[in-house]
Amino acid sequence: MMKALNPPITTWTGKRVWLIGASSGIGAALAESLLTAGASVVLSARRAEQLTTIAAPHSTAYVVPFDVTETEAWPLALAQVLEHLGHIDLVVLGAARYDPTHSWTIDLEQAEKSFDLNVVSVYRGLSVIVPHLLEQGCGGVSLIASISGYTGLPRALIYGATKAALQNLCETLYFELAPKGLAVYLINPGFVQTPMTSGNDFPMPGLLTPQQAAQAIMRGFERGHFEIRFPKAFSFTLRLISMLPDRLRFALLHQTTGM
Ligand SMILES: NC(=O)c1ccc[n+]([C@@H]2O[C@H](COP(=O)([O-])OP(=O)(O)OC[C@H]3O[C@@H](n4cnc5c(N)ncnc54)[C@H](OP(=O)(O)O)[C@@H]3O)[C@@H](O)[C@H]2O)c1
């Protein structure tokens, strides 16, 4: 059997996790799963009230609300996280927005805001987190991208491009940080029923609940995968389609998306 790309996480008991984008959807469900499994978790996002409600039943949950688009907020947030946890085993960067956009309805303000939140804020976070993890000499960082980053898709003119950027960025992170002893995970979800997708007016194949998504993410960490993608069949199919010759790929996507 081939060795896992990251060290498998064999127990969550005592693991210290910083979860960014934890106030709803996948992040909130992942927080619940990690806390139930025995981890200590700092929950971050802008909405402090939601974070506090999720954290309330758990003695090992802490709340550090902040806006990830504010560069100066990151070092302060890291300092608060360290006050709570003392050490960081894993950071999950999941804050994002999705503005459905076609090629003929480009809104520049949305494009700027999406890239600023979905991509630039990841760099903001990495610029403070990576030096800290390197100084610790251990720990891991995971980015939540999307299977929509595999190939151009209708309505995903902005969102898909931000997620493709994260996929590329995460590969470079793995190349550079794995040899230095850090774990790097690329999380590529398919459709998950969350506030982000609640306005979608088209069929969402393989739609998962946030709890199912959280379980898939936990399994990926436990197995030491680099890419954690789900649901299996739909994500594999889209990955396969993305590797087909252009003519075939576009024809298949036109046919399957009806666009
Ligand atoms: N749902 C899907 O089908 C799907 C598919 C593929 C990938 N994903 C990815 O999965 C991740 C979670 O998405 P979700 O579906 O769970 O959506 P969601 O429920 O809308 O969660 C988005 C999270 O990002 C946080 N956030 C947004 N702007 C922020 C800011 N400026 N500063 C700090 N936090 C901010 C939100 O919290 P506040 O509003 O409280 O700040 C919220 O916790 C995202 O990266 C998304 O792109 C989702």
The ligand as an SDF file (V2000), in Angstrom:
LIG
                    3D

 48 52  0  0  0  0  0  0  0  0999 V2000
  -21.9710   24.4190   -0.0260 N   0  0  0  0  0  0  0  0  0  0  0  0
  -21.3650   23.8950   -1.0740 C   0  0  0  0  0  0  0  0  0  0  0  0
  -22.0220   23.2660   -1.9280 O   0  0  0  0  0  0  0  0  0  0  0  0
  -19.8850   24.0430   -1.2560 C   0  0  0  0  0  0  0  0  0  0  0  0
  -19.2950   23.3430   -2.3170 C   0  0  0  0  0  0  0  0  0  0  0  0
  -17.9310   23.4630   -2.5170 C   0  0  0  0  0  0  0  0  0  0  0  0
  -17.1690   24.2290   -1.6650 C   0  0  0  0  0  0  0  0  0  0  0  0
  -17.7650   24.9090   -0.6330 N   0  0  0  0  0  0  0  0  0  0  0  0
  -16.9050   25.7070    0.2230 C   0  0  0  0  0  0  0  0  0  0  0  0
  -17.0760   25.3120    1.5650 O   0  0  0  0  0  0  0  0  0  0  0  0
  -16.7910   26.4180    2.4240 C   0  0  0  0  0  0  0  0  0  0  0  0
  -17.9440   26.6240    3.3980 C   0  0  0  0  0  0  0  0  0  0  0  0
  -19.0900   26.9860    2.6230 O   0  0  0  0  0  0  0  0  0  0  0  0
  -20.5800   26.6970    3.1030 P   0  0  0  0  0  0  0  0  0  0  0  0
  -21.2710   26.0790    1.9760 O   0  0  0  0  0  0  0  0  0  0  0  0
  -20.5720   26.0390    4.4100 O   0  0  0  0  0  0  0  0  0  0  0  0
  -21.1290   28.1950    3.1640 O   0  0  0  0  0  0  0  0  0  0  0  0
  -21.6290   29.1370    4.3490 P   0  0  0  0  0  0  0  0  0  0  0  0
  -22.5490   28.4100    5.2540 O   0  0  0  0  0  0  0  0  0  0  0  0
  -22.0880   30.3710    3.6680 O   0  0  0  0  0  0  0  0  0  0  0  0
  -20.2750   29.4280    5.1450 O   0  0  0  0  0  0  0  0  0  0  0  0
  -19.3920   30.4380    4.8130 C   0  0  0  0  0  0  0  0  0  0  0  0
  -18.5880   30.7690    6.0600 C   0  0  0  0  0  0  0  0  0  0  0  0
  -17.6400   31.7960    5.7140 O   0  0  0  0  0  0  0  0  0  0  0  0
  -17.6960   32.8020    6.7230 C   0  0  0  0  0  0  0  0  0  0  0  0
  -17.2950   34.0840    6.1800 N   0  0  0  0  0  0  0  0  0  0  0  0
  -17.7750   34.7210    5.0890 C   0  0  0  0  0  0  0  0  0  0  0  0
  -17.1850   35.9170    4.9530 N   0  0  0  0  0  0  0  0  0  0  0  0
  -16.3090   36.0340    5.9950 C   0  0  0  0  0  0  0  0  0  0  0  0
  -15.4150   37.0610    6.3960 C   0  0  0  0  0  0  0  0  0  0  0  0
  -15.2790   38.1810    5.6970 N   0  0  0  0  0  0  0  0  0  0  0  0
  -14.6740   36.8610    7.5150 N   0  0  0  0  0  0  0  0  0  0  0  0
  -14.7990   35.7160    8.2320 C   0  0  0  0  0  0  0  0  0  0  0  0
  -15.6180   34.7040    7.8870 N   0  0  0  0  0  0  0  0  0  0  0  0
  -16.3820   34.8810    6.7810 C   0  0  0  0  0  0  0  0  0  0  0  0
  -19.1770   32.8110    7.1310 C   0  0  0  0  0  0  0  0  0  0  0  0
  -19.3340   33.3940    8.4050 O   0  0  0  0  0  0  0  0  0  0  0  0
  -19.8200   34.8840    8.7380 P   0  0  0  0  0  0  0  0  0  0  0  0
  -20.8610   35.2640    7.7340 O   0  0  0  0  0  0  0  0  0  0  0  0
  -20.3230   34.7630   10.1310 O   0  0  0  0  0  0  0  0  0  0  0  0
  -18.5870   35.7210    8.6470 O   0  0  0  0  0  0  0  0  0  0  0  0
  -19.4660   31.3280    7.1800 C   0  0  0  0  0  0  0  0  0  0  0  0
  -19.0380   30.7980    8.4170 O   0  0  0  0  0  0  0  0  0  0  0  0
  -16.5460   27.6130    1.4820 C   0  0  0  0  0  0  0  0  0  0  0  0
  -15.1650   27.7600    1.2670 O   0  0  0  0  0  0  0  0  0  0  0  0
  -17.2230   27.1860    0.2120 C   0  0  0  0  0  0  0  0  0  0  0  0
  -16.7030   27.8520   -0.9240 O   0  0  0  0  0  0  0  0  0  0  0  0
  -19.1000   24.8270   -0.4020 C   0  0  0  0  0  0  0  0  0  0  0  0
  1  2  1  0
  2  3  2  0
  2  4  1  0
  4  5  1  0
  4 48  2  0
  5  6  2  0
  6  7  1  0
  7  8  2  0
  8  9  1  0
  8 48  1  0
  9 10  1  0
  9 46  1  0
 10 11  1  0
 11 12  1  0
 11 44  1  0
 12 13  1  0
 13 14  1  0
 14 15  2  0
 14 16  1  0
 14 17  1  0
 17 18  1  0
 18 19  2  0
 18 20  1  0
 18 21  1  0
 21 22  1  0
 22 23  1  0
 23 24  1  0
 23 42  1  0
 24 25  1  0
 25 26  1  0
 25 36  1  0
 26 27  1  0
 26 35  1  0
 27 28  2  0
 28 29  1  0
 29 30  1  0
 29 35  2  0
 30 31  1  0
 30 32  2  0
 32 33  1  0
 33 34  2  0
 34 35  1  0
 36 37  1  0
 36 42  1  0
 37 38  1  0
 38 39  2  0
 38 40  1  0
 38 41  1  0
 42 43  1  0
 44 45  1  0
 44 46  1  0
 46 47  1  0
M  CHG  2   8   1  16  -1
M  END
$$$$
